[in-house]
Every structure is written in structure tokens, then in C-alpha cells.
Amino acid sequence: MAKKEKPPRGIAKKTDLRENIGKVFINLGQVVFGTLFLGGVLRGEIPHFIMIVAGGISAMLLLVFGIMFSVKEQKAKEG
């Protein structure tokens, strides 16, 4: 019996990073937001206000980049 080859899973998949770059940016934005913003909120002191602002701004920038790349990829696939 011939051994059936399984398709690669996870990172082993041969997908181009450019295909998923939007998702990568969105996930990065969520991680940055979670660590900085929520860390600053839970501590609740004045120096942590800077963390809150920095976390919020950087997360929003990453999310915007992610959405832009996702839209570009959608348009590229359609036409």
C-alpha cells in the first residue's frame, strides 16, 4: 500500500506571507493593545497613562495597516 501524503499543517504550509499580512497586522494590533493598554488600565497610575495612550495609538495603527492590506489582497484576488 502506498503511503498517502498528508498536506502540511501550520507553519509548514507553503503560503506566501503577503497573502496573510493583513491578518498578521491585525493580530499584532490586538496583542499590543492587550499588553500595553490593559496593563496601563489595571495599574491605574499616572506613568501608566502614557502606556495606555501608546498602546491605544499603536494598536490602532496596526489595525489600520492590517485592514488596508486585507482590502488590497481582496481586490487583487477579485480582479
Jmol script that loads the backbone (N, CA, C; Angstrom):
load data "model"
ATOM      1  N   MET A   1       0.834  -1.206   0.000  1.00  0.00           N
ATOM      2  CA  MET A   1       0.000   0.000   0.000  1.00  0.00           C
ATOM      3  C   MET A   1       0.869   1.257   0.000  1.00  0.00           C
ATOM      4  N   ALA A   2       0.563   2.129  -0.893  1.00  0.00           N
ATOM      5  CA  ALA A   2       1.313   3.384  -0.957  1.00  0.00           C
ATOM      6  C   ALA A   2       0.887   4.285   0.198  1.00  0.00           C
ATOM      7  N   LYS A   3       1.876   4.904   0.799  1.00  0.00           N
ATOM      8  CA  LYS A   3       1.579   5.800   1.923  1.00  0.00           C
ATOM      9  C   LYS A   3       1.017   7.116   1.381  1.00  0.00           C
ATOM     10  N   LYS A   4      -0.118   7.496   1.926  1.00  0.00           N
ATOM     11  CA  LYS A   4      -0.780   8.717   1.477  1.00  0.00           C
ATOM     12  C   LYS A   4      -0.080   9.929   2.094  1.00  0.00           C
ATOM     13  N   GLU A   5       0.278  10.893   1.255  1.00  0.00           N
ATOM     14  CA  GLU A   5       0.949  12.079   1.793  1.00  0.00           C
ATOM     15  C   GLU A   5      -0.072  13.027   2.388  1.00  0.00           C
ATOM     16  N   LYS A   6       0.233  13.472   3.610  1.00  0.00           N
ATOM     17  CA  LYS A   6      -0.664  14.426   4.271  1.00  0.00           C
ATOM     18  C   LYS A   6      -0.264  15.838   3.856  1.00  0.00           C
ATOM     19  N   PRO A   7      -1.241  16.712   3.712  1.00  0.00           N
ATOM     20  CA  PRO A   7      -0.880  18.111   3.427  1.00  0.00           C
ATOM     21  C   PRO A   7      -0.206  18.722   4.655  1.00  0.00           C
ATOM     22  N   PRO A   8       0.785  19.582   4.451  1.00  0.00           N
ATOM     23  CA  PRO A   8       1.470  20.184   5.599  1.00  0.00           C
ATOM     24  C   PRO A   8       0.512  21.042   6.420  1.00  0.00           C
ATOM     25  N   ARG A   9       0.752  21.069   7.720  1.00  0.00           N
ATOM     26  CA  ARG A   9      -0.118  21.835   8.615  1.00  0.00           C
ATOM     27  C   ARG A   9       0.662  22.964   9.263  1.00  0.00           C
ATOM     28  N   GLY A  10      -0.052  23.987   9.680  1.00  0.00           N
ATOM     29  CA  GLY A  10       0.550  25.081  10.436  1.00  0.00           C
ATOM     30  C   GLY A  10       1.558  25.868   9.617  1.00  0.00           C
ATOM     31  N   ILE A  11       2.720  26.098  10.217  1.00  0.00           N
ATOM     32  CA  ILE A  11       3.742  26.928   9.589  1.00  0.00           C
ATOM     33  C   ILE A  11       4.309  26.230   8.354  1.00  0.00           C
ATOM     34  N   ALA A  12       4.216  24.911   8.320  1.00  0.00           N
ATOM     35  CA  ALA A  12       4.790  24.156   7.207  1.00  0.00           C
ATOM     36  C   ALA A  12       4.074  24.434   5.888  1.00  0.00           C
ATOM     37  N   LYS A  13       2.864  24.982   5.952  1.00  0.00           N
ATOM     38  CA  LYS A  13       2.143  25.300   4.716  1.00  0.00           C
ATOM     39  C   LYS A  13       2.953  26.288   3.895  1.00  0.00           C
ATOM     40  N   LYS A  14       2.969  26.071   2.612  1.00  0.00           N
ATOM     41  CA  LYS A  14       3.750  26.961   1.750  1.00  0.00           C
ATOM     42  C   LYS A  14       2.870  28.100   1.253  1.00  0.00           C
ATOM     43  N   THR A  15       2.442  28.937   2.177  1.00  0.00           N
ATOM     44  CA  THR A  15       1.660  30.108   1.784  1.00  0.00           C
ATOM     45  C   THR A  15       2.568  31.323   1.859  1.00  0.00           C
ATOM     46  N   ASP A  16       2.363  32.217   0.953  1.00  0.00           N
ATOM     47  CA  ASP A  16       3.156  33.433   0.927  1.00  0.00           C
ATOM     48  C   ASP A  16       2.723  34.326   2.081  1.00  0.00           C
ATOM     49  N   LEU A  17       3.693  34.923   2.757  1.00  0.00           N
ATOM     50  CA  LEU A  17       3.366  35.791   3.890  1.00  0.00           C
ATOM     51  C   LEU A  17       2.522  36.975   3.429  1.00  0.00           C
ATOM     52  N   ARG A  18       2.731  37.404   2.182  1.00  0.00           N
ATOM     53  CA  ARG A  18       1.973  38.550   1.680  1.00  0.00           C
ATOM     54  C   ARG A  18       0.480  38.262   1.635  1.00  0.00           C
ATOM     55  N   GLU A  19       0.107  36.992   1.509  1.00  0.00           N
ATOM     56  CA  GLU A  19      -1.314  36.656   1.486  1.00  0.00           C
ATOM     57  C   GLU A  19      -1.970  36.944   2.831  1.00  0.00           C
ATOM     58  N   ASN A  20      -1.207  36.729   3.904  1.00  0.00           N
ATOM     59  CA  ASN A  20      -1.797  36.827   5.237  1.00  0.00           C
ATOM     60  C   ASN A  20      -1.290  38.022   6.029  1.00  0.00           C
ATOM     61  N   ILE A  21      -0.626  38.971   5.365  1.00  0.00           N
ATOM     62  CA  ILE A  21      -0.007  40.071   6.103  1.00  0.00           C
ATOM     63  C   ILE A  21      -1.057  40.917   6.823  1.00  0.00           C
ATOM     64  N   GLY A  22      -2.237  41.045   6.235  1.00  0.00           N
ATOM     65  CA  GLY A  22      -3.294  41.807   6.901  1.00  0.00           C
ATOM     66  C   GLY A  22      -3.684  41.175   8.222  1.00  0.00           C
ATOM     67  N   LYS A  23      -3.841  39.854   8.222  1.00  0.00           N
ATOM     68  CA  LYS A  23      -4.193  39.144   9.454  1.00  0.00           C
ATOM     69  C   LYS A  23      -3.081  39.265  10.483  1.00  0.00           C
ATOM     70  N   VAL A  24      -1.840  39.232  10.005  1.00  0.00           N
ATOM     71  CA  VAL A  24      -0.699  39.357  10.913  1.00  0.00           C
ATOM     72  C   VAL A  24      -0.735  40.710  11.613  1.00  0.00           C
ATOM     73  N   PHE A  25      -0.980  41.777  10.848  1.00  0.00           N
ATOM     74  CA  PHE A  25      -1.025  43.112  11.441  1.00  0.00           C
ATOM     75  C   PHE A  25      -2.186  43.242  12.415  1.00  0.00           C
ATOM     76  N   ILE A  26      -3.338  42.676  12.071  1.00  0.00           N
ATOM     77  CA  ILE A  26      -4.495  42.766  12.962  1.00  0.00           C
ATOM     78  C   ILE A  26      -4.200  42.043  14.271  1.00  0.00           C
ATOM     79  N   ASN A  27      -3.593  40.865  14.186  1.00  0.00           N
ATOM     80  CA  ASN A  27      -3.259  40.128  15.405  1.00  0.00           C
ATOM     81  C   ASN A  27      -2.218  40.867  16.230  1.00  0.00           C
ATOM     82  N   LEU A  28      -1.222  41.463  15.570  1.00  0.00           N
ATOM     83  CA  LEU A  28      -0.219  42.249  16.284  1.00  0.00           C
ATOM     84  C   LEU A  28      -0.873  43.417  17.013  1.00  0.00           C
ATOM     85  N   GLY A  29      -1.811  44.072  16.340  1.00  0.00           N
ATOM     86  CA  GLY A  29      -2.518  45.182  16.970  1.00  0.00           C
ATOM     87  C   GLY A  29      -3.255  44.738  18.214  1.00  0.00           C
ATOM     88  N   GLN A  30      -3.889  43.575  18.151  1.00  0.00           N
ATOM     89  CA  GLN A  30      -4.608  43.072  19.317  1.00  0.00           C
ATOM     90  C   GLN A  30      -3.654  42.759  20.460  1.00  0.00           C
ATOM     91  N   VAL A  31      -2.498  42.190  20.146  1.00  0.00           N
ATOM     92  CA  VAL A  31      -1.523  41.852  21.188  1.00  0.00           C
ATOM     93  C   VAL A  31      -0.983  43.113  21.845  1.00  0.00           C
ATOM     94  N   VAL A  32      -0.607  44.096  21.020  1.00  0.00           N
ATOM     95  CA  VAL A  32      -0.066  45.347  21.558  1.00  0.00           C
ATOM     96  C   VAL A  32      -1.111  46.037  22.419  1.00  0.00           C
ATOM     97  N   PHE A  33      -2.342  46.067  21.927  1.00  0.00           N
ATOM     98  CA  PHE A  33      -3.423  46.701  22.675  1.00  0.00           C
ATOM     99  C   PHE A  33      -3.610  45.994  24.011  1.00  0.00           C
ATOM    100  N   GLY A  34      -3.639  44.674  23.974  1.00  0.00           N
ATOM    101  CA  GLY A  34      -3.860  43.908  25.204  1.00  0.00           C
ATOM    102  C   GLY A  34      -2.773  44.136  26.225  1.00  0.00           C
ATOM    103  N   THR A  35      -1.516  44.123  25.794  1.00  0.00           N
ATOM    104  CA  THR A  35      -0.430  44.243  26.768  1.00  0.00           C
ATOM    105  C   THR A  35      -0.310  45.663  27.303  1.00  0.00           C
ATOM    106  N   LEU A  36      -0.168  46.634  26.412  1.00  0.00           N
ATOM    107  CA  LEU A  36       0.084  47.998  26.874  1.00  0.00           C
ATOM    108  C   LEU A  36      -1.161  48.647  27.461  1.00  0.00           C
ATOM    109  N   PHE A  37      -2.245  48.638  26.697  1.00  0.00           N
ATOM    110  CA  PHE A  37      -3.446  49.361  27.119  1.00  0.00           C
ATOM    111  C   PHE A  37      -4.020  48.762  28.397  1.00  0.00           C
ATOM    112  N   LEU A  38      -4.279  47.466  28.381  1.00  0.00           N
ATOM    113  CA  LEU A  38      -4.893  46.852  29.559  1.00  0.00           C
ATOM    114  C   LEU A  38      -3.930  46.832  30.736  1.00  0.00           C
ATOM    115  N   GLY A  39      -2.620  46.666  30.467  1.00  0.00           N
ATOM    116  CA  GLY A  39      -1.639  46.739  31.547  1.00  0.00           C
ATOM    117  C   GLY A  39      -1.662  48.102  32.214  1.00  0.00           C
ATOM    118  N   GLY A  40      -1.753  49.152  31.412  1.00  0.00           N
ATOM    119  CA  GLY A  40      -1.821  50.502  31.966  1.00  0.00           C
ATOM    120  C   GLY A  40      -3.106  50.747  32.725  1.00  0.00           C
ATOM    121  N   VAL A  41      -4.224  50.223  32.218  1.00  0.00           N
ATOM    122  CA  VAL A  41      -5.517  50.438  32.880  1.00  0.00           C
ATOM    123  C   VAL A  41      -5.548  49.730  34.228  1.00  0.00           C
ATOM    124  N   LEU A  42      -5.032  48.514  34.269  1.00  0.00           N
ATOM    125  CA  LEU A  42      -5.112  47.743  35.508  1.00  0.00           C
ATOM    126  C   LEU A  42      -4.241  48.349  36.598  1.00  0.00           C
ATOM    127  N   ARG A  43      -3.100  48.932  36.219  1.00  0.00           N
ATOM    128  CA  ARG A  43      -2.247  49.555  37.222  1.00  0.00           C
ATOM    129  C   ARG A  43      -2.844  50.883  37.680  1.00  0.00           C
ATOM    130  N   GLY A  44      -3.321  51.651  36.709  1.00  0.00           N
ATOM    131  CA  GLY A  44      -4.051  52.879  37.004  1.00  0.00           C
ATOM    132  C   GLY A  44      -3.269  53.984  37.669  1.00  0.00           C
ATOM    133  N   GLU A  45      -2.011  54.162  37.332  1.00  0.00           N
ATOM    134  CA  GLU A  45      -1.235  55.269  37.876  1.00  0.00           C
ATOM    135  C   GLU A  45      -0.880  56.225  36.734  1.00  0.00           C
ATOM    136  N   ILE A  46      -0.378  57.410  37.106  1.00  0.00           N
ATOM    137  CA  ILE A  46      -0.111  58.438  36.095  1.00  0.00           C
ATOM    138  C   ILE A  46       0.912  57.987  35.041  1.00  0.00           C
ATOM    139  N   PRO A  47       2.070  57.392  35.406  1.00  0.00           N
ATOM    140  CA  PRO A  47       3.010  56.977  34.349  1.00  0.00           C
ATOM    141  C   PRO A  47       2.391  55.972  33.393  1.00  0.00           C
ATOM    142  N   HIS A  48       1.441  55.218  33.895  1.00  0.00           N
ATOM    143  CA  HIS A  48       0.823  54.207  33.052  1.00  0.00           C
ATOM    144  C   HIS A  48      -0.172  54.830  32.079  1.00  0.00           C
ATOM    145  N   PHE A  49      -0.516  56.095  32.291  1.00  0.00           N
ATOM    146  CA  PHE A  49      -1.362  56.788  31.319  1.00  0.00           C
ATOM    147  C   PHE A  49      -0.648  56.840  29.970  1.00  0.00           C
ATOM    148  N   ILE A  50       0.689  57.007  30.020  1.00  0.00           N
ATOM    149  CA  ILE A  50       1.476  57.017  28.781  1.00  0.00           C
ATOM    150  C   ILE A  50       1.373  55.659  28.103  1.00  0.00           C
ATOM    151  N   MET A  51       1.432  54.589  28.905  1.00  0.00           N
ATOM    152  CA  MET A  51       1.288  53.241  28.350  1.00  0.00           C
ATOM    153  C   MET A  51      -0.073  53.080  27.693  1.00  0.00           C
ATOM    154  N   ILE A  52      -1.100  53.610  28.349  1.00  0.00           N
ATOM    155  CA  ILE A  52      -2.458  53.480  27.807  1.00  0.00           C
ATOM    156  C   ILE A  52      -2.540  54.170  26.446  1.00  0.00           C
ATOM    157  N   VAL A  53      -2.037  55.410  26.391  1.00  0.00           N
ATOM    158  CA  VAL A  53      -2.103  56.175  25.145  1.00  0.00           C
ATOM    159  C   VAL A  53      -1.260  55.508  24.060  1.00  0.00           C
ATOM    160  N   ALA A  54      -0.030  55.107  24.414  1.00  0.00           N
ATOM    161  CA  ALA A  54       0.860  54.484  23.423  1.00  0.00           C
ATOM    162  C   ALA A  54       0.262  53.171  22.927  1.00  0.00           C
ATOM    163  N   GLY A  55      -0.288  52.394  23.842  1.00  0.00           N
ATOM    164  CA  GLY A  55      -0.898  51.123  23.448  1.00  0.00           C
ATOM    165  C   GLY A  55      -2.079  51.333  22.527  1.00  0.00           C
ATOM    166  N   GLY A  56      -2.917  52.293  22.865  1.00  0.00           N
ATOM    167  CA  GLY A  56      -4.085  52.560  22.035  1.00  0.00           C
ATOM    168  C   GLY A  56      -3.709  53.036  20.642  1.00  0.00           C
ATOM    169  N   ILE A  57      -2.765  53.980  20.574  1.00  0.00           N
ATOM    170  CA  ILE A  57      -2.383  54.545  19.276  1.00  0.00           C
ATOM    171  C   ILE A  57      -1.697  53.496  18.404  1.00  0.00           C
ATOM    172  N   SER A  58      -0.740  52.767  18.983  1.00  0.00           N
ATOM    173  CA  SER A  58      -0.013  51.784  18.166  1.00  0.00           C
ATOM    174  C   SER A  58      -0.937  50.658  17.730  1.00  0.00           C
ATOM    175  N   ALA A  59      -1.864  50.266  18.594  1.00  0.00           N
ATOM    176  CA  ALA A  59      -2.807  49.213  18.210  1.00  0.00           C
ATOM    177  C   ALA A  59      -3.695  49.691  17.067  1.00  0.00           C
ATOM    178  N   MET A  60      -4.150  50.937  17.142  1.00  0.00           N
ATOM    179  CA  MET A  60      -4.997  51.450  16.068  1.00  0.00           C
ATOM    180  C   MET A  60      -4.223  51.515  14.746  1.00  0.00           C
ATOM    181  N   LEU A  61      -2.954  51.941  14.802  1.00  0.00           N
ATOM    182  CA  LEU A  61      -2.147  51.990  13.579  1.00  0.00           C
ATOM    183  C   LEU A  61      -1.979  50.601  12.977  1.00  0.00           C
ATOM    184  N   LEU A  62      -1.683  49.615  13.831  1.00  0.00           N
ATOM    185  CA  LEU A  62      -1.508  48.251  13.327  1.00  0.00           C
ATOM    186  C   LEU A  62      -2.807  47.723  12.732  1.00  0.00           C
ATOM    187  N   LEU A  63      -3.931  48.030  13.386  1.00  0.00           N
ATOM    188  CA  LEU A  63      -5.213  47.565  12.859  1.00  0.00           C
ATOM    189  C   LEU A  63      -5.514  48.216  11.508  1.00  0.00           C
ATOM    190  N   VAL A  64      -5.216  49.506  11.389  1.00  0.00           N
ATOM    191  CA  VAL A  64      -5.458  50.198  10.116  1.00  0.00           C
ATOM    192  C   VAL A  64      -4.599  49.586   9.010  1.00  0.00           C
ATOM    193  N   PHE A  65      -3.304  49.334   9.319  1.00  0.00           N
ATOM    194  CA  PHE A  65      -2.437  48.687   8.329  1.00  0.00           C
ATOM    195  C   PHE A  65      -2.990  47.324   7.946  1.00  0.00           C
ATOM    196  N   GLY A  66      -3.429  46.566   8.935  1.00  0.00           N
ATOM    197  CA  GLY A  66      -3.971  45.237   8.667  1.00  0.00           C
ATOM    198  C   GLY A  66      -5.189  45.288   7.777  1.00  0.00           C
ATOM    199  N   ILE A  67      -6.080  46.223   8.045  1.00  0.00           N
ATOM    200  CA  ILE A  67      -7.300  46.332   7.238  1.00  0.00           C
ATOM    201  C   ILE A  67      -6.944  46.773   5.817  1.00  0.00           C
ATOM    202  N   MET A  68      -5.990  47.717   5.696  1.00  0.00           N
ATOM    203  CA  MET A  68      -5.577  48.171   4.363  1.00  0.00           C
ATOM    204  C   MET A  68      -5.005  47.014   3.547  1.00  0.00           C
ATOM    205  N   PHE A  69      -4.120  46.223   4.166  1.00  0.00           N
ATOM    206  CA  PHE A  69      -3.521  45.098   3.441  1.00  0.00           C
ATOM    207  C   PHE A  69      -4.575  44.064   3.089  1.00  0.00           C
ATOM    208  N   SER A  70      -5.526  43.821   3.997  1.00  0.00           N
ATOM    209  CA  SER A  70      -6.580  42.841   3.718  1.00  0.00           C
ATOM    210  C   SER A  70      -7.422  43.293   2.530  1.00  0.00           C
ATOM    211  N   VAL A  71      -7.764  44.578   2.495  1.00  0.00           N
ATOM    212  CA  VAL A  71      -8.569  45.105   1.387  1.00  0.00           C
ATOM    213  C   VAL A  71      -7.793  44.994   0.079  1.00  0.00           C
ATOM    214  N   LYS A  72      -6.484  45.316   0.113  1.00  0.00           N
ATOM    215  CA  LYS A  72      -5.657  45.206  -1.097  1.00  0.00           C
ATOM    216  C   LYS A  72      -5.656  43.773  -1.614  1.00  0.00           C
ATOM    217  N   GLU A  73      -5.500  42.819  -0.703  1.00  0.00           N
ATOM    218  CA  GLU A  73      -5.459  41.411  -1.111  1.00  0.00           C
ATOM    219  C   GLU A  73      -6.800  40.971  -1.689  1.00  0.00           C
ATOM    220  N   GLN A  74      -7.900  41.440  -1.088  1.00  0.00           N
ATOM    221  CA  GLN A  74      -9.228  41.087  -1.607  1.00  0.00           C
ATOM    222  C   GLN A  74      -9.389  41.601  -3.032  1.00  0.00           C
ATOM    223  N   LYS A  75      -8.995  42.863  -3.255  1.00  0.00           N
ATOM    224  CA  LYS A  75      -9.122  43.451  -4.591  1.00  0.00           C
ATOM    225  C   LYS A  75      -8.225  42.727  -5.587  1.00  0.00           C
ATOM    226  N   ALA A  76      -7.024  42.340  -5.137  1.00  0.00           N
ATOM    227  CA  ALA A  76      -6.097  41.640  -6.031  1.00  0.00           C
ATOM    228  C   ALA A  76      -6.655  40.268  -6.421  1.00  0.00           C
ATOM    229  N   LYS A  77      -7.319  39.611  -5.495  1.00  0.00           N
ATOM    230  CA  LYS A  77      -7.887  38.293  -5.794  1.00  0.00           C
ATOM    231  C   LYS A  77      -9.076  38.405  -6.742  1.00  0.00           C
ATOM    232  N   GLU A  78      -9.894  39.452  -6.548  1.00  0.00           N
ATOM    233  CA  GLU A  78     -11.101  39.610  -7.369  1.00  0.00           C
ATOM    234  C   GLU A  78     -10.760  40.015  -8.804  1.00  0.00           C
ATOM    235  N   GLY A  79      -9.835  40.955  -8.951  1.00  0.00           N
ATOM    236  CA  GLY A  79      -9.589  41.445 -10.302  1.00  0.00           C
ATOM    237  C   GLY A  79      -8.210  41.608 -10.620  1.00  0.00           C
TER     238      GLY A  79
END
end "model"
wireframe off; spacefill off
backbone 0.3
color backbone group
